[in-house]
Amino acid sequence: MALQRPISRPAAWKKGQSGNPKGKPKGTKSRRTLAQAEAIAASGLTPLEFMLEVLRHPKDYSTAQRMWAANAAAPYVHRKMPIAVEGGNSPIKLLNVTNLASMTEADIEKLVALLDNLLPGV
């Protein structure tokens, strides 16, 4: 007995057309997002303070909520790494092997002094 291929049907909806035209409009916030916003407003805290409260009370919040708070609060709590190290009046460029070969002795001395300040005892 040979297997029959399923009959292909034409698409019921055109590309970009919704299957539920009376459904949720684009940009409408979910119940979860609205609940979070209400909780922040009811607490009387700033958003950062609220996120830190979520992190400090593991019994009151799920792991997913605590991970969200940690991810959202991190840029406000922890300092970002500097892009370049400042040295005197002009910044020292990030180093790679080709930069080391073209540096003058004065630049190398500045770099060593800066590294001693940043990494004492290394």
N, CA, C and O of each residue as an XYZ file, in Angstrom:
488
protein
N       0.846     -1.171      0.000
C       0.000      0.000      0.000
C       0.895      1.240      0.000
O       1.720      1.394      0.901
N       0.760      2.088     -0.946
C       1.592      3.282     -1.077
C       1.029      4.401     -0.217
O      -0.183      4.587     -0.103
N       1.960      5.143      0.385
C       1.550      6.281      1.197
C       1.159      7.440      0.293
O       1.831      7.736     -0.694
N       0.072      8.078      0.648
C      -0.362      9.229     -0.133
C       0.198     10.507      0.481
O       0.269     10.648      1.702
N       0.579     11.403     -0.357
C       1.067     12.695      0.115
C      -0.123     13.533      0.561
O      -1.195     13.476     -0.042
N       0.074     14.318      1.628
C      -1.042     15.167      2.051
C      -1.340     16.225      0.992
O      -0.448     16.694      0.285
N      -2.579     16.576      0.905
C      -2.998     17.586     -0.066
C      -2.613     18.954      0.490
O      -2.950     19.286      1.626
N      -1.918     19.730     -0.303
C      -1.534     21.068      0.164
C      -2.711     22.006     -0.011
O      -3.391     21.999     -1.037
N      -2.937     22.814      1.014
C      -4.041     23.765      0.991
C      -3.481     25.164      0.809
O      -2.380     25.467      1.268
N      -4.225     25.992      0.152
C      -3.748     27.379      0.028
C      -3.759     28.056      1.392
O      -4.579     27.727      2.249
N      -2.852     28.997      1.589
C      -2.758     29.709      2.864
C      -4.053     30.480      3.114
O      -4.558     31.171      2.229
N      -4.580     30.354      4.327
C      -5.824     31.039      4.673
C      -5.601     32.540      4.844
O      -6.504     33.340      4.598
N      -4.402     32.913      5.264
C      -4.087     34.322      5.513
C      -2.914     34.745      4.647
O      -1.983     33.975      4.410
N      -2.976     35.967      4.187
C      -1.859     36.505      3.418
C      -0.711     36.824      4.360
O      -0.908     36.987      5.564
N       0.479     36.910      3.806
C       1.656     37.225      4.609
C       1.483     38.595      5.264
O       1.148     39.579      4.603
N       1.718     38.638      6.581
C       1.583     39.876      7.332
C       0.188     40.117      7.862
O      -0.030     41.074      8.605
N      -0.769     39.266      7.497
C      -2.139     39.417      7.970
C      -2.331     38.522      9.188
O      -1.869     37.381      9.197
N      -2.994     39.019     10.191
C      -3.171     38.277     11.431
C      -4.247     37.221     11.292
O      -5.226     37.413     10.571
N      -4.063     36.099     11.986
C      -5.084     35.066     12.053
C      -6.207     35.467     12.990
O      -7.294     34.891     12.951
N      -5.940     36.464     13.840
C      -6.941     36.962     14.768
C      -6.950     38.484     14.680
O      -6.282     39.145     15.475
N      -7.689     39.050     13.734
C      -7.644     40.494     13.531
C      -8.107     41.311     14.733
O      -7.728     42.475     14.857
N      -8.915     40.734     15.622
C      -9.367     41.454     16.812
C      -8.494     41.134     18.024
O      -8.882     41.410     19.159
N      -7.334     40.560     17.790
C      -6.434     40.171     18.866
C      -5.719     41.362     19.487
O      -6.069     42.516     19.237
N      -4.713     41.063     20.299
C      -3.971     42.090     21.033
C      -3.228     43.004     20.054
O      -2.490     42.512     19.201
N      -3.407     44.318     20.160
C      -2.701     45.239     19.269
C      -1.192     45.250     19.555
O      -0.753     44.955     20.667
N      -0.426     45.590     18.542
C       1.026     45.683     18.713
C       1.345     46.759     19.733
O       0.713     47.815     19.766
N       2.352     46.468     20.577
C       2.805     47.437     21.557
C       2.060     47.387     22.880
O       2.454     48.061     23.833
N       0.985     46.599     22.960
C       0.243     46.483     24.208
C       1.080     45.692     25.198
O       1.648     44.657     24.850
N       1.159     46.175     26.432
C       1.968     45.515     27.453
C       1.238     44.289     27.991
O       0.012     44.275     28.092
N       2.006     43.267     28.331
C       1.426     42.038     28.861
C       0.988     42.234     30.303
O       1.362     43.217     30.942
N       0.206     41.312     30.811
C      -0.244     41.378     32.206
C       0.943     41.345     33.154
O       0.944     42.020     34.184
N       1.947     40.562     32.804
C       3.142     40.457     33.657
C       3.872     41.797     33.749
O       4.262     42.219     34.838
N       4.057     42.464     32.612
C       4.733     43.761     32.594
C       3.935     44.794     33.385
O       4.504     45.581     34.142
N       2.614     44.786     33.205
C       1.774     45.718     33.945
C       1.821     45.446     35.444
O       1.827     46.378     36.247
N       1.854     44.161     35.821
C       1.934     43.811     37.244
C       3.253     44.277     37.849
O       3.278     44.758     38.982
N       4.355     44.140     37.102
C       5.650     44.612     37.591
C       5.629     46.129     37.776
O       6.131     46.637     38.779
N       5.059     46.847     36.825
C       4.998     48.310     36.912
C       4.149     48.737     38.111
O       4.502     49.682     38.815
N       3.030     48.042     38.343
C       2.182     48.360     39.496
C       2.915     48.093     40.812
O       2.807     48.869     41.762
N       3.667     46.981     40.856
C       4.412     46.648     42.072
C       5.474     47.700     42.360
O       5.681     48.067     43.517
N       6.141     48.184     41.338
C       7.165     49.224     41.517
C       6.516     50.519     41.999
O       7.019     51.170     42.915
N       5.396     50.889     41.377
C       4.713     52.129     41.771
C       4.177     52.035     43.201
O       4.255     53.003     43.957
N       3.631     50.868     43.573
C       3.060     50.702     44.913
C       4.133     50.704     45.994
O       3.857     51.077     47.134
N       5.349     50.293     45.657
C       6.411     50.204     46.656
C       6.951     51.575     47.059
O       7.493     51.728     48.153
N       6.807     52.577     46.181
C       7.322     53.911     46.483
C       8.826     54.012     46.311
O       9.423     55.017     46.697
N       9.450     52.994     45.741
C      10.901     52.983     45.533
C      11.230     53.380     44.108
O      10.372     53.329     43.226
N      12.479     53.778     43.885
C      12.935     53.986     42.514
C      13.066     52.620     41.865
O      13.164     51.620     42.575
N      13.072     52.542     40.532
C      13.211     51.237     39.887
C      14.465     50.478     40.337
O      14.409     49.262     40.521
N      15.587     51.169     40.515
C      16.813     50.498     40.963
C      16.638     49.959     42.376
O      17.020     48.824     42.658
N      16.065     50.761     43.266
C      15.836     50.285     44.639
C      14.912     49.074     44.652
O      15.117     48.141     45.428
N      13.895     49.089     43.794
C      12.971     47.954     43.714
C      13.705     46.686     43.267
O      13.516     45.615     43.844
N      14.544     46.819     42.233
C      15.284     45.645     41.738
C      16.210     45.098     42.817
O      16.349     43.884     42.959
N      16.839     45.983     43.571
C      17.723     45.522     44.644
C      16.925     44.856     45.765
O      17.417     43.917     46.391
N      15.705     45.324     46.030
C      14.842     44.670     47.014
C      14.479     43.260     46.556
O      14.450     42.331     47.363
N      14.204     43.102     45.268
C      13.896     41.776     44.717
C      15.082     40.842     44.943
O      14.901     39.679     45.303
N      16.284     41.348     44.735
C      17.487     40.518     44.917
C      17.711     40.161     46.380
O      18.212     39.078     46.680
N      17.350     41.051     47.289
C      17.632     40.834     48.713
C      16.627     39.917     49.401
O      16.879     39.484     50.525
N      15.502     39.608     48.769
C      14.468     38.790     49.395
C      14.165     37.554     48.555
O      13.161     37.519     47.844
N      15.032     36.531     48.632
C      14.861     35.344     47.780
C      13.588     34.561     48.064
O      13.086     33.876     47.173
N      13.049     34.640     49.279
C      11.850     33.863     49.601
C      10.594     34.477     48.990
O       9.611     33.775     48.751
N      10.623     35.778     48.739
C       9.440     36.477     48.228
C       9.328     36.464     46.706
O       8.252     36.719     46.165
N      10.430     36.171     46.005
C      10.438     36.252     44.544
C      11.023     34.982     43.947
O      11.880     34.336     44.551
N      10.550     34.630     42.751
C      11.057     33.432     42.069
C      12.475     33.683     41.557
O      12.941     34.821     41.501
N      13.141     32.604     41.190
C      14.500     32.720     40.647
C      14.486     33.529     39.358
O      15.393     34.326     39.118
N      13.465     33.334     38.525
C      13.383     34.084     37.261
C      13.244     35.579     37.532
O      13.864     36.391     36.846
N      12.438     35.948     38.522
C      12.283     37.368     38.854
C      13.576     37.945     39.404
O      13.919     39.090     39.109
N      14.294     37.168     40.199
C      15.556     37.647     40.767
C      16.620     37.784     39.684
O      17.433     38.707     39.728
N      16.619     36.867     38.706
C      17.576     36.967     37.600
C      17.272     38.207     36.750
O      18.188     38.904     36.313
N      15.989     38.475     36.520
C      15.604     39.677     35.777
C      16.122     40.921     36.499
O      16.691     41.819     35.879
N      15.918     40.961     37.823
C      16.336     42.128     38.604
C      17.857     42.292     38.568
O      18.360     43.407     38.431
N      18.581     41.193     38.691
C      20.050     41.265     38.667
C      20.543     41.767     37.317
O      21.443     42.604     37.249
N      19.957     41.256     36.253
C      20.362     41.650     34.908
C      20.044     43.126     34.650
O      20.838     43.836     34.034
N      18.893     43.579     35.119
C      18.490     44.964     34.879
C      19.261     45.945     35.764
O      19.533     47.066     35.333
N      19.618     45.552     36.987
C      20.277     46.464     37.926
C      21.786     46.534     37.723
O      22.407     47.521     38.116
N      22.384     45.526     37.128
C      23.848     45.451     37.019
C      24.489     46.689     36.402
O      25.471     47.181     36.958
N      23.992     47.223     35.284
C      24.657     48.396     34.710
C      24.638     49.617     35.621
O      25.495     50.491     35.490
N      23.672     49.695     36.548
C      23.573     50.849     37.436
C      24.417     50.685     38.696
O      24.775     51.672     39.338
N      24.733     49.445     39.051
C      25.428     49.176     40.305
C      26.928     49.012     40.089
O      27.727     49.516     40.878
N      27.315     48.311     39.025
C      28.726     48.007     38.789
C      29.310     48.954     37.755
O      28.684     49.260     36.740
N      30.511     49.407     38.032
C      31.206     50.321     37.143
C      31.618     49.609     35.860
O      32.000     48.439     35.888
N      31.540     50.307     34.751
C      31.967     49.731     33.479
C      33.479     49.867     33.350
O      34.078     50.784     33.913
N      34.082     48.963     32.615
C      35.521     48.999     32.388
C      35.873     50.199     31.508
O      35.153     50.497     30.555
N      36.976     50.892     31.819
C      37.374     52.010     30.969
C      37.861     51.505     29.610
O      38.416     50.410     29.509
N      37.652     52.300     28.584
C      38.068     51.905     27.247
C      39.572     52.084     27.076
O      40.235     51.248     26.463
N      40.100     53.156     27.609
C      41.534     53.415     27.496
C      42.048     53.916     28.837
O      41.290     54.471     29.633
N      43.329     53.721     29.082
C      43.959     54.195     30.308
C      44.503     55.586     30.033
O      45.224     55.793     29.057
N      44.160     56.544     30.894
C      44.626     57.919     30.707
C      46.059     58.044     31.208
O      46.412     57.451     32.227
N      46.866     58.791     30.517
C      48.244     59.002     30.936
C      48.705     60.398     30.605
O      48.982     60.702     29.445
N      48.792     61.252     31.605
C      49.248     62.623     31.357
C      48.198     63.401     30.593
O      47.010     63.335     30.909
N      48.637     64.137     29.588
C      47.723     64.969     28.795
C      47.053     64.199     27.668
O      46.006     64.615     27.171
N      47.640     63.086     27.260
C      47.053     62.324     26.149
C      46.818     60.881     26.580
O      47.630     60.316     27.313
N      45.710     60.275     26.131
C      45.445     58.890     26.521
C      46.416     57.926     25.847
O      46.837     58.141     24.710
N      46.763     56.864     26.562
C      47.593     55.813     25.983
C      46.667     54.852     25.270
O      45.662     54.427     25.839
N      46.983     54.505     24.050
C      46.128     53.617     23.262
C      46.188     52.205     23.835
O      47.154     51.819     24.494
N      45.126     51.446     23.563
C      45.125     50.049     23.981
C      46.294     49.332     23.325
O      46.660     49.624     22.187
N      46.867     48.401     24.051
C      48.115     47.800     23.596
C      47.909     46.545     22.764
O      47.019     45.735     23.023
N      48.739     46.415     21.782
C      48.943     45.152     21.087
C      50.414     45.133     20.681
O      51.119     46.120     20.892
N      50.873     44.069     20.123
C      52.302     43.910     19.843
C      52.828     45.016     18.930
O      53.945     45.494     19.132
N      52.060     45.426     17.949
C      52.551     46.458     17.022
C      52.661     47.811     17.723
O      53.550     48.597     17.395
N      51.768     48.101     18.692
C      51.882     49.359     19.433
C      53.130     49.383     20.299
O      53.771     50.427     20.419
N      53.490     48.258     20.904
C      54.673     48.218     21.761
C      55.939     48.536     20.980
O      56.819     49.234     21.482
N      56.036     48.037     19.775
C      57.241     48.247     18.977
C      57.416     49.715     18.591
O      58.544     50.181     18.435
N      56.313     50.447     18.437
C      56.426     51.832     17.990
C      56.440     52.836     19.150
O      56.516     54.040     18.903
N      56.370     52.378     20.407
C      56.343     53.294     21.554
C      57.744     53.821     21.865
O      58.745     53.124     21.703
N      57.776     55.071     22.314
C      59.051     55.657     22.734
C      59.334     55.222     24.176
O      58.464     54.678     24.856
N      60.569     55.472     24.625
C      60.927     55.096     26.002
C      60.091     55.863     27.012
O      59.719     55.320     28.052
N      59.792     57.128     26.714
C      58.970     57.935     27.624
C      57.565     57.345     27.750
O      57.002     57.296     28.844
N      56.997     56.894     26.613
C      55.669     56.275     26.642
C      55.695     54.973     27.440
O      54.763     54.688     28.192
N      56.743     54.193     27.283
C      56.861     52.921     28.009
C      56.995     53.186     29.506
O      56.421     52.457     30.315
N      57.749     54.226     29.885
C      57.882     54.569     31.302
C      56.534     55.003     31.882
O      56.201     54.627     33.005
N      55.752     55.792     31.128
C      54.413     56.190     31.564
C      53.526     54.964     31.755
O      52.788     54.855     32.734
N      53.616     54.052     30.802
C      52.801     52.835     30.856
C      53.156     51.994     32.076
O      52.267     51.492     32.763
N      54.441     51.837     32.348
C      54.881     51.062     33.504
C      54.396     51.718     34.793
O      53.952     51.024     35.708
N      54.474     53.045     34.877
C      54.007     53.756     36.071
C      52.499     53.568     36.262
O      52.036     53.344     37.380
N      51.741     53.658     35.176
C      50.288     53.467     35.268
C      49.943     52.041     35.689
O      49.052     51.828     36.510
N      50.649     51.073     35.126
C      50.380     49.688     35.474
C      50.749     49.415     36.935
O      50.076     48.633     37.607
N      51.799     50.046     37.422
C      52.165     49.900     38.853
C      51.068     50.457     39.749
O      50.782     49.899     40.808
N      50.453     51.558     39.325
C      49.344     52.131     40.102
C      48.114     51.235     40.072
O      47.428     51.061     41.080
N      47.847     50.665     38.884
C      46.664     49.813     38.735
C      46.848     48.447     39.365
O      45.917     47.910     39.965
N      48.025     47.884     39.239
C      48.299     46.532     39.721
C      49.500     46.532     40.657
O      50.558     46.035     40.270
N      49.387     47.064     41.861
C      50.547     47.120     42.748
C      50.978     45.714     43.178
O      50.141     44.862     43.479
N      52.260     45.492     43.201
C      52.815     44.226     43.661
C      52.814     43.109     42.636
O      53.172     41.978     42.966
N      52.421     43.392     41.406
C      52.385     42.329     40.390
C      53.642     42.360     39.583
O      53.813     41.547     38.675
